[in-house]
Amino acid sequence: MIEQILPSVVVVVEAFEDDVDAHLFPQEEALVARAVDKRRREFTTVRACARRALTTLGVPAGPILSGLRGAPLWPDGTVGSMTHCAGYRAAVVGRADEVVTVGIDAEPHEPLPDGVLDAISIPEERKSLTVLAEQRPDVHWDRLLFSAKESVYKAWFPLTQRWLGFEDAALTMDAGGDGFTARLLVPGPVVAGQVVDGFAGRWLVRGGLVCTAITVLVR
């Protein structure tokens, strides 16, 4: 499903239920040794998806550990992103000589809990959501905004190794299509000699889920 909003240069593997036959490497087992069963199953299945995707790129199966702030540590020469929510797991990987960074997120397509929107948005975004809701009442725009901000962070972090708050990017959603843009409100990373001041992404609502994705390709 999420491959529809990602370029063909990356490899996507997704699952709509947990893989009971999936296994973890000992180093990964240590990361979820105290996790509840739900968290463990999500962790295991999404890493199984990631390994299948990496195998398609010709990368041998190995542990995918967590680094700073829990970000996945991808094998040398690759970039990637993972996401999981109720009823969905997905991983996307690409070659580092083709893809600068990628970030994906999936969420249940339902309204955010009370109070969350104010915590994850800035005034201009909340104003735009009111207009969007009038144009497309079939979309839960608050949840879509949250998902898009998660994708922004996942694309940002590998380039900076720095935190990016919800208030540090202003998002604009396209009601008539499937795109969104994120304007960074803090200094962006330098990639290939140029400052990155924002990201462009795509979104999809289908099957009770909202998915968002950002891919920055090597020029």
C-alpha positions in Angstrom: 0.0 0.0 0.0 2.6 2.6 1.1 4.7 1.9 -2.0 2.1 3.9 -3.9 3.5 7.1 -2.4 7.2 6.1 -2.6 9.5 6.2 -5.7 10.4 3.0 -7.4 14.1 3.4 -6.5 13.3 2.2 -2.9 12.2 -1.3 -1.7 9.1 -1.6 0.4 7.9 -4.6 2.4 4.7 -4.3 4.5 2.6 -6.6 6.6 -1.0 -6.4 7.9 -0.6 -8.9 10.6 2.3 -10.1 12.7 4.7 -12.7 11.3 4.6 -15.6 13.8 7.6 -17.2 12.2 9.8 -14.1 12.3 12.9 -14.2 14.6 15.2 -11.7 16.2 18.9 -11.7 16.4 20.3 -12.0 20.0 21.3 -8.3 19.9 17.8 -7.3 19.0 16.3 -9.6 21.6 18.2 -7.5 24.2 16.4 -4.4 23.0 12.9 -5.8 23.8 13.8 -8.1 26.7 11.4 -6.2 29.0 8.8 -5.2 26.4 5.2 -6.2 26.6 4.0 -8.8 24.1 2.4 -6.2 21.8 5.6 -4.1 21.5 7.7 -7.3 21.0 5.5 -8.5 18.1 5.5 -5.1 16.4 9.3 -4.9 16.8 9.8 -8.4 15.4 7.5 -8.1 12.4 8.7 -4.7 11.3 12.3 -5.9 11.4 11.4 -9.0 9.4 9.9 -6.6 6.8 13.2 -4.6 6.9 15.3 -7.7 6.4 13.3 -8.8 3.5 13.6 -5.4 1.9 17.4 -5.3 2.5 17.7 -8.8 1.0 16.1 -7.5 -2.2 19.0 -5.0 -2.3 21.5 -7.8 -1.9 22.3 -7.0 1.7 22.7 -10.1 4.0 20.3 -10.5 6.9 21.6 -9.1 10.1 20.5 -7.4 13.3 18.9 -3.9 13.0 19.7 -2.2 16.2 18.7 1.1 17.6 20.9 4.2 17.9 20.5 7.7 19.3 16.9 8.4 20.2 15.9 4.9 19.1 16.6 5.5 15.4 17.3 2.3 13.5 20.9 1.7 12.5 20.9 0.6 8.9 23.7 -1.4 7.2 26.5 0.6 5.6 25.5 1.9 2.2 21.8 1.9 2.9 19.1 4.2 4.3 15.7 3.3 5.5 12.7 3.9 7.7 10.2 1.7 9.6 6.7 2.2 10.9 4.1 0.2 12.8 0.6 0.8 14.1 -2.4 -1.4 14.8 -2.9 -3.7 11.9 0.1 -2.5 9.8 3.9 -2.8 9.7 6.2 -1.5 6.9 9.8 -0.9 6.2 11.4 0.9 3.3 15.1 0.8 2.3 17.3 2.3 -0.5 20.9 2.5 -1.5 22.7 5.5 0.0 24.1 6.4 -3.4 20.5 6.8 -4.7 18.6 8.0 -1.7 19.7 10.7 0.8 17.0 10.0 3.4 13.6 8.5 3.7 10.9 8.7 6.3 7.6 6.9 6.5 4.7 6.7 9.0 1.4 5.0 9.3 -1.5 5.7 11.7 -5.1 4.6 12.2 -7.3 6.9 10.2 -9.2 8.3 13.1 -9.3 11.6 15.0 -6.5 12.4 17.4 -7.3 12.2 21.1 -8.5 15.4 22.7 -5.8 17.9 23.3 -3.2 16.2 21.1 -3.6 18.5 18.1 -2.7 21.6 20.1 0.4 19.9 21.3 1.7 18.8 17.8 0.7 21.8 15.7 1.3 25.5 15.3 -1.5 28.1 14.9 -1.2 28.4 11.1 -1.5 24.7 10.7 -4.6 24.5 12.9 -6.2 27.3 10.8 -5.4 25.4 7.6 -6.9 22.2 8.9 -10.3 24.0 9.4 -10.3 24.9 5.7 -9.2 21.4 4.6 -11.9 19.8 6.7 -14.5 21.8 4.8 -13.0 20.8 1.5 -12.4 17.1 2.3 -14.6 16.1 5.3 -13.7 12.4 4.6 -10.1 12.9 5.8 -9.1 13.1 9.4 -6.7 16.0 8.8 -5.4 16.2 12.4 -4.2 12.6 12.2 -2.7 13.2 8.8 -0.8 16.2 10.1 0.5 14.1 13.0 1.6 11.3 10.6 3.3 13.8 8.2 5.2 15.4 11.1 6.4 11.9 12.1 7.7 11.3 8.6 9.4 14.7 8.6 11.2 13.8 11.8 12.3 10.4 10.5 13.7 12.0 7.3 15.4 14.8 9.3 17.1 12.8 12.1 19.5 10.7 10.0 20.8 13.9 8.4 21.3 15.8 11.7 21.3 13.5 14.7 19.3 16.2 16.3 15.8 16.4 17.8 13.1 18.2 15.8 10.1 19.3 17.7 6.5 19.4 16.4 6.7 23.2 16.5 9.9 23.2 14.4 8.3 22.6 11.0 5.3 24.2 9.4 3.3 21.8 7.2 1.0 22.6 4.3 -1.3 19.8 3.0 -2.7 19.5 -0.5 -6.4 18.8 -0.3 -6.7 18.3 -4.1 -3.9 15.8 -4.4 -1.7 13.6 -2.3 1.2 15.9 -1.4 2.4 18.0 1.5 5.3 20.2 2.2 7.2 20.9 5.4 9.0 24.2 5.9 11.7 24.0 8.5 11.6 26.7 11.2 15.0 25.9 12.5 18.4 25.7 10.6 18.4 22.7 8.3 21.1 20.2 7.5 23.6 20.7 4.6 23.4 18.1 1.9 25.7 18.1 -1.1 26.7 21.6 -0.2 23.2 22.9 0.0 21.1 23.8 3.0 17.9 21.7 3.3 15.1 24.1 4.4 12.2 21.8 4.0 10.9 18.5 2.7 8.2 17.4 0.2 6.1 14.3 0.9 3.0 12.4 -0.1 0.1 11.0 1.7 -2.5 8.2 1.3 -5.7 7.3 3.1 -6.9 3.7 2.5 -8.1 0.7 4.4 -8.6 2.5 7.7 -5.0 3.8 7.7 -3.3 7.1 6.9 0.2 6.8 5.5 2.8 9.5 4.8 6.2 9.3 3.2 9.2 11.6 2.4 12.0 10.6 0.1 15.0 12.7 -0.8 16.9 11.4 -3.8 20.5 11.9 -4.7 20.7 14.5 -7.4 
